[in-house]
Amino acid sequence: MPLSFGEKVKVVLKRRKLTIADLATMLDTSRQNLTNKLSRDNFQEKEMIEIAKKLNCSYQGQLIMNDTGEEI
């Protein structure tokens, strides 16, 4: 079963040694708000694109780590 966008973000966060709080700060939102969105997997595409950029990834309906080319 494919990973949801929220699950993919959590994988990238772990690999980048970042927390949800770190990403929330980068996105200028609260940790609680981001945690809720991740658990509901409730993102607009523009939000997914912004999250991918903040995580140094490309967004193509999936996350691709720019430095390794790995698809998440």
N, CA, C and O atoms as a printed pandas DataFrame, in Angstrom:
     atom_number atom_name residue_name chain_id  residue_number  x_coord  y_coord  z_coord
0              1         N          MET        A               1    0.845   -1.175    0.000
1              2        CA          MET        A               1    0.000    0.000    0.000
2              3         C          MET        A               1    0.894    1.243    0.000
3              4         O          MET        A               1    1.808    1.340    0.820
4              5         N          PRO        A               2    0.649    2.183   -0.894
5              6        CA          PRO        A               2    1.505    3.374   -0.973
6              7         C          PRO        A               2    1.373    4.251    0.269
7              8         O          PRO        A               2    0.332    4.291    0.926
8              9         N          LEU        A               3    2.456    4.945    0.561
9             10        CA          LEU        A               3    2.455    5.875    1.699
10            11         C          LEU        A               3    1.641    7.115    1.356
11            12         O          LEU        A               3    1.628    7.566    0.210
12            13         N          SER        A               4    0.967    7.658    2.358
13            14        CA          SER        A               4    0.273    8.937    2.184
14            15         C          SER        A               4    1.317   10.052    2.165
15            16         O          SER        A               4    2.473    9.833    2.526
16            17         N          PHE        A               5    0.908   11.241    1.745
17            18        CA          PHE        A               5    1.832   12.371    1.732
18            19         C          PHE        A               5    2.360   12.643    3.140
19            20         O          PHE        A               5    3.554   12.884    3.319
20            21         N          GLY        A               6    1.484   12.606    4.129
21            22        CA          GLY        A               6    1.899   12.837    5.516
22            23         C          GLY        A               6    2.951   11.835    5.967
23            24         O          GLY        A               6    3.914   12.202    6.640
24            25         N          GLU        A               7    2.768   10.567    5.596
25            26        CA          GLU        A               7    3.742    9.534    5.954
26            27         C          GLU        A               7    5.075    9.773    5.244
27            28         O          GLU        A               7    6.143    9.577    5.825
28            29         N          LYS        A               8    4.998   10.194    3.993
29            30        CA          LYS        A               8    6.225   10.489    3.244
30            31         C          LYS        A               8    6.989   11.644    3.885
31            32         O          LYS        A               8    8.215   11.605    3.980
32            33         N          VAL        A               9    6.263   12.666    4.322
33            34        CA          VAL        A               9    6.910   13.806    4.984
34            35         C          VAL        A               9    7.623   13.324    6.242
35            36         O          VAL        A               9    8.754   13.732    6.506
36            37         N          LYS        A              10    6.979   12.468    7.015
37            38        CA          LYS        A              10    7.598   11.954    8.242
38            39         C          LYS        A              10    8.865   11.160    7.941
39            40         O          LYS        A              10    9.833   11.235    8.699
40            41         N          VAL        A              11    8.875   10.400    6.848
41            42        CA          VAL        A              11   10.072    9.654    6.443
42            43         C          VAL        A              11   11.204   10.622    6.126
43            44         O          VAL        A              11   12.332   10.438    6.584
44            45         N          VAL        A              12   10.901   11.655    5.339
45            46        CA          VAL        A              12   11.941   12.628    4.970
46            47         C          VAL        A              12   12.436   13.361    6.223
47            48         O          VAL        A              12   13.639   13.572    6.379
48            49         N          LEU        A              13   11.529   13.743    7.106
49            50        CA          LEU        A              13   11.941   14.416    8.349
50            51         C          LEU        A              13   12.933   13.553    9.115
51            52         O          LEU        A              13   13.962   14.047    9.576
52            53         N          LYS        A              14   12.630   12.278    9.250
53            54        CA          LYS        A              14   13.526   11.385    9.983
54            55         C          LYS        A              14   14.885   11.297    9.303
55            56         O          LYS        A              14   15.921   11.343    9.966
56            57         N          ARG        A              15   14.881   11.171    7.988
57            58        CA          ARG        A              15   16.147   11.048    7.251
58            59         C          ARG        A              15   16.952   12.345    7.282
59            60         O          ARG        A              15   18.180   12.324    7.200
60            61         N          ARG        A              16   16.258   13.463    7.399
61            62        CA          ARG        A              16   16.941   14.759    7.463
62            63         C          ARG        A              16   17.266   15.150    8.908
63            64         O          ARG        A              16   17.844   16.206    9.165
64            65         N          LYS        A              17   16.879   14.270    9.849
65            66        CA          LYS        A              17   17.093   14.530   11.278
66            67         C          LYS        A              17   16.407   15.830   11.705
67            68         O          LYS        A              17   16.975   16.642   12.435
68            69         N          LEU        A              18   15.175   16.003   11.231
69            70        CA          LEU        A              18   14.354   17.162   11.575
70            71         C          LEU        A              18   13.118   16.686   12.319
71            72         O          LEU        A              18   12.729   15.522   12.221
72            73         N          THR        A              19   12.511   17.589   13.058
73            74        CA          THR        A              19   11.276   17.285   13.766
74            75         C          THR        A              19   10.108   17.982   13.077
75            76         O          THR        A              19   10.290   18.835   12.208
76            77         N          ILE        A              20    8.917   17.595   13.488
77            78        CA          ILE        A              20    7.725   18.281   12.990
78            79         C          ILE        A              20    7.773   19.745   13.410
79            80         O          ILE        A              20    7.357   20.625   12.658
80            81         N          ALA        A              21    8.279   20.001   14.606
81            82        CA          ALA        A              21    8.406   21.386   15.082
82            83         C          ALA        A              21    9.357   22.177   14.184
83            84         O          ALA        A              21    9.102   23.344   13.889
84            85         N          ASP        A              22   10.449   21.550   13.750
85            86        CA          ASP        A              22   11.394   22.221   12.839
86            87         C          ASP        A              22   10.687   22.606   11.539
87            88         O          ASP        A              22   10.817   23.733   11.060
88            89         N          LEU        A              23    9.939   21.657   10.977
89            90        CA          LEU        A              23    9.238   21.928    9.724
90            91         C          LEU        A              23    8.163   22.993    9.934
91            92         O          LEU        A              23    7.985   23.863    9.083
92            93         N          ALA        A              24    7.451   22.936   11.045
93            94        CA          ALA        A              24    6.423   23.945   11.338
94            95         C          ALA        A              24    7.044   25.341   11.374
95            96         O          ALA        A              24    6.461   26.295   10.859
96            97         N          THR        A              25    8.207   25.459   11.972
97            98        CA          THR        A              25    8.905   26.746   12.017
98            99         C          THR        A              25    9.254   27.211   10.608
99           100         O          THR        A              25    9.077   28.384   10.278
100          101         N          MET        A              26    9.747   26.298    9.779
101          102        CA          MET        A              26   10.098   26.647    8.392
102          103         C          MET        A              26    8.872   27.116    7.607
103          104         O          MET        A              26    8.980   27.955    6.713
104          105         N          LEU        A              27    7.708   26.565    7.953
105          106        CA          LEU        A              27    6.473   26.887    7.246
106          107         C          LEU        A              27    5.705   28.027    7.910
107          108         O          LEU        A              27    4.637   28.421    7.442
108          109         N          ASP        A              28    6.254   28.552    9.000
109          110        CA          ASP        A              28    5.620   29.638    9.740
110          111         C          ASP        A              28    4.208   29.255   10.206
111          112         O          ASP        A              28    3.252   30.012   10.042
112          113         N          THR        A              29    4.113   28.065   10.786
113          114        CA          THR        A              29    2.856   27.585   11.352
114          115         C          THR        A              29    3.163   26.940   12.698
115          116         O          THR        A              29    4.329   26.826   13.075
116          117         N          SER        A              30    2.152   26.525   13.413
117          118        CA          SER        A              30    2.384   25.897   14.718
118          119         C          SER        A              30    2.634   24.400   14.545
119          120         O          SER        A              30    2.191   23.784   13.576
120          121         N          ARG        A              31    3.348   23.842   15.501
121          122        CA          ARG        A              31    3.608   22.411   15.499
122          123         C          ARG        A              31    2.277   21.650   15.568
123          124         O          ARG        A              31    2.083   20.649   14.878
124          125         N          GLN        A              32    1.372   22.142   16.410
125          126        CA          GLN        A              32    0.074   21.485   16.571
126          127         C          GLN        A              32   -0.713   21.479   15.255
127          128         O          GLN        A              32   -1.302   20.462   14.887
128          129         N          ASN        A              33   -0.721   22.601   14.557
129          130        CA          ASN        A              33   -1.432   22.676   13.279
130          131         C          ASN        A              33   -0.836   21.691   12.272
131          132         O          ASN        A              33   -1.570   20.972   11.595
132          133         N          LEU        A              34    0.490   21.661   12.176
133          134        CA          LEU        A              34    1.137   20.752   11.230
134          135         C          LEU        A              34    0.904   19.298   11.629
135          136         O          LEU        A              34    0.648   18.458   10.766
136          137         N          THR        A              35    0.988   18.990   12.912
137          138        CA          THR        A              35    0.734   17.626   13.385
138          139         C          THR        A              35   -0.669   17.185   13.004
139          140         O          THR        A              35   -0.866   16.060   12.546
140          141         N          ASN        A              36   -1.647   18.069   13.192
141          142        CA          ASN        A              36   -3.025   17.746   12.824
142          143         C          ASN        A              36   -3.164   17.495   11.327
143          144         O          ASN        A              36   -3.826   16.545   10.910
144          145         N          LYS        A              37   -2.540   18.346   10.524
145          146        CA          LYS        A              37   -2.620   18.178    9.069
146          147         C          LYS        A              37   -1.949   16.870    8.639
147          148         O          LYS        A              37   -2.443   16.172    7.754
148          149         N          LEU        A              38   -0.813   16.545    9.278
149          150        CA          LEU        A              38   -0.115   15.302    8.945
150          151         C          LEU        A              38   -0.968   14.088    9.314
151          152         O          LEU        A              38   -1.034   13.126    8.549
152          153         N          SER        A              39   -1.612   14.122   10.465
153          154        CA          SER        A              39   -2.408   12.973   10.887
154          155         C          SER        A              39   -3.663   12.817   10.033
155          156         O          SER        A              39   -4.103   11.695    9.779
156          157         N          ARG        A              40   -4.241   13.924    9.590
157          158        CA          ARG        A              40   -5.427   13.870    8.718
158          159         C          ARG        A              40   -5.040   13.700    7.253
159          160         O          ARG        A              40   -5.882   13.386    6.411
160          161         N          ASP        A              41   -3.757   13.911    6.957
161          162        CA          ASP        A              41   -3.256   13.907    5.580
162          163         C          ASP        A              41   -4.108   14.838    4.727
163          164         O          ASP        A              41   -4.622   14.465    3.673
164          165         N          ASN        A              42   -4.237   16.070    5.228
165          166        CA          ASN        A              42   -5.129   17.062    4.640
166          167         C          ASN        A              42   -4.298   18.237    4.111
167          168         O          ASN        A              42   -4.119   19.241    4.800
168          169         N          PHE        A              43   -3.795   18.098    2.879
169          170        CA          PHE        A              43   -2.948   19.124    2.288
170          171         C          PHE        A              43   -3.455   19.513    0.914
171          172         O          PHE        A              43   -3.907   18.672    0.138
172          173         N          GLN        A              44   -3.371   20.795    0.628
173          174        CA          GLN        A              44   -3.595   21.253   -0.732
174          175         C          GLN        A              44   -2.283   21.067   -1.490
175          176         O          GLN        A              44   -1.214   21.001   -0.883
176          177         N          GLU        A              45   -2.368   20.983   -2.808
177          178        CA          GLU        A              45   -1.148   20.759   -3.585
178          179         C          GLU        A              45   -0.131   21.874   -3.369
179          180         O          GLU        A              45    1.069   21.605   -3.308
180          181         N          LYS        A              46   -0.589   23.124   -3.252
181          182        CA          LYS        A              46    0.371   24.216   -3.037
182          183         C          LYS        A              46    1.104   24.035   -1.710
183          184         O          LYS        A              46    2.272   24.406   -1.600
184          185         N          GLU        A              47    0.438   23.471   -0.700
185          186        CA          GLU        A              47    1.101   23.196    0.570
186          187         C          GLU        A              47    2.115   22.065    0.408
187          188         O          GLU        A              47    3.201   22.114    0.985
188          189         N          MET        A              48    1.761   21.052   -0.374
189          190        CA          MET        A              48    2.690   19.947   -0.600
190          191         C          MET        A              48    3.933   20.431   -1.331
191          192         O          MET        A              48    5.041   19.988   -1.030
192          193         N          ILE        A              49    3.760   21.323   -2.274
193          194        CA          ILE        A              49    4.903   21.887   -3.009
194          195         C          ILE        A              49    5.794   22.682   -2.061
195          196         O          ILE        A              49    7.018   22.561   -2.117
196          197         N          GLU        A              50    5.194   23.493   -1.193
197          198        CA          GLU        A              50    5.960   24.302   -0.238
198          199         C          GLU        A              50    6.700   23.405    0.756
199          200         O          GLU        A              50    7.863   23.662    1.068
200          201         N          ILE        A              51    6.050   22.370    1.248
201          202        CA          ILE        A              51    6.702   21.443    2.177
202          203         C          ILE        A              51    7.879   20.765    1.493
203          204         O          ILE        A              51    8.952   20.649    2.084
204          205         N          ALA        A              52    7.694   20.319    0.268
205          206        CA          ALA        A              52    8.779   19.680   -0.477
206          207         C          ALA        A              52    9.975   20.622   -0.615
207          208         O          ALA        A              52   11.119   20.209   -0.423
208          209         N          LYS        A              53    9.710   21.885   -0.947
209          210        CA          LYS        A              53   10.794   22.863   -1.083
210          211         C          LYS        A              53   11.540   23.032    0.229
211          212         O          LYS        A              53   12.771   23.059    0.246
212          213         N          LYS        A              54   10.805   23.147    1.326
213          214        CA          LYS        A              54   11.436   23.340    2.638
214          215         C          LYS        A              54   12.281   22.132    3.036
215          216         O          LYS        A              54   13.252   22.270    3.781
216          217         N          LEU        A              55   11.913   20.947    2.539
217          218        CA          LEU        A              55   12.653   19.730    2.864
218          219         C          LEU        A              55   13.725   19.397    1.826
219          220         O          LEU        A              55   14.304   18.311    1.850
220          221         N          ASN        A              56   13.988   20.343    0.912
221          222        CA          ASN        A              56   14.967   20.146   -0.157
222          223         C          ASN        A              56   14.618   18.917   -0.991
223          224         O          ASN        A              56   15.468   18.076   -1.283
224          225         N          CYS        A              57   13.351   18.839   -1.361
225          226        CA          CYS        A              57   12.834   17.752   -2.192
226          227         C          CYS        A              57   12.108   18.360   -3.383
227          228         O          CYS        A              57   11.768   19.543   -3.381
228          229         N          SER        A              58   11.879   17.546   -4.391
229          230        CA          SER        A              58   11.032   17.917   -5.517
230          231         C          SER        A              58    9.669   17.290   -5.286
231          232         O          SER        A              58    9.572   16.197   -4.728
232          233         N          TYR        A              59    8.620   17.974   -5.711
233          234        CA          TYR        A              59    7.272   17.413   -5.595
234          235         C          TYR        A              59    6.753   17.076   -6.983
235          236         O          TYR        A              59    6.658   17.940   -7.854
236          237         N          GLN        A              60    6.424   15.819   -7.170
237          238        CA          GLN        A              60    5.843   15.357   -8.425
238          239         C          GLN        A              60    4.740   14.359   -8.099
239          240         O          GLN        A              60    4.606   13.323   -8.750
240          241         N          GLY        A              61    3.958   14.689   -7.086
241          242        CA          GLY        A              61    2.985   13.730   -6.593
242          243         C          GLY        A              61    3.659   12.725   -5.674
243          244         O          GLY        A              61    3.015   11.841   -5.108
244          245         N          GLN        A              62    4.942   12.877   -5.542
245          246        CA          GLN        A              62    5.759   12.099   -4.616
246          247         C          GLN        A              62    6.950   12.953   -4.227
247          248         O          GLN        A              62    7.236   13.954   -4.884
248          249         N          LEU        A              63    7.635   12.578   -3.184
249          250        CA          LEU        A              63    8.827   13.322   -2.783
250          251         C          LEU        A              63   10.058   12.616   -3.329
251          252         O          LEU        A              63   10.198   11.398   -3.222
252          253         N          ILE        A              64   10.950   13.414   -3.918
253          254        CA          ILE        A              64   12.208   12.890   -4.437
254          255         C          ILE        A              64   13.315   13.708   -3.788
255          256         O          ILE        A              64   13.397   14.921   -3.981
256          257         N          MET        A              65   14.162   13.042   -3.023
257          258        CA          MET        A              65   15.243   13.741   -2.326
258          259         C          MET        A              65   16.244   14.232   -3.370
259          260         O          MET        A              65   16.825   13.434   -4.105
260          261         N          ASN        A              66   16.441   15.552   -3.431
261          262        CA          ASN        A              66   17.293   16.142   -4.461
262          263         C          ASN        A              66   18.739   15.659   -4.375
263          264         O          ASN        A              66   19.387   15.450   -5.400
264          265         N          ASP        A              67   19.240   15.482   -3.164
265          266        CA          ASP        A              67   20.649   15.119   -3.036
266          267         C          ASP        A              67   20.919   13.630   -3.317
267          268         O          ASP        A              67   22.038   13.276   -3.689
268          269         N          THR        A              68   19.909   12.749   -3.147
269          270        CA          THR        A              68   20.132   11.324   -3.381
270          271         C          THR        A              68   19.319   10.771   -4.549
271          272         O          THR        A              68   19.617    9.689   -5.054
272          273         N          GLY        A              69   18.288   11.514   -4.982
273          274        CA          GLY        A              69   17.421   11.042   -6.044
274          275         C          GLY        A              69   16.438    9.977   -5.592
275          276         O          GLY        A              69   15.682    9.435   -6.399
276          277         N          GLU        A              70   16.449    9.678   -4.300
277          278        CA          GLU        A              70   15.583    8.633   -3.756
278          279         C          GLU        A              70   14.127    9.093   -3.756
279          280         O          GLU        A              70   13.818   10.206   -3.332
280          281         N          GLU        A              71   13.240    8.226   -4.236
281          282        CA          GLU        A              71   11.801    8.506   -4.234
282          283         C          GLU        A              71   11.210    7.966   -2.948
283          284         O          GLU        A              71   11.467    6.824   -2.568
284          285         N          ILE        A              72   10.417    8.791   -2.278
285          286        CA          ILE        A              72    9.788    8.384   -1.018
286          287         C          ILE        A              72    8.315    8.138   -1.274
287          288         O          ILE        A              72    7.579    7.783   -0.352
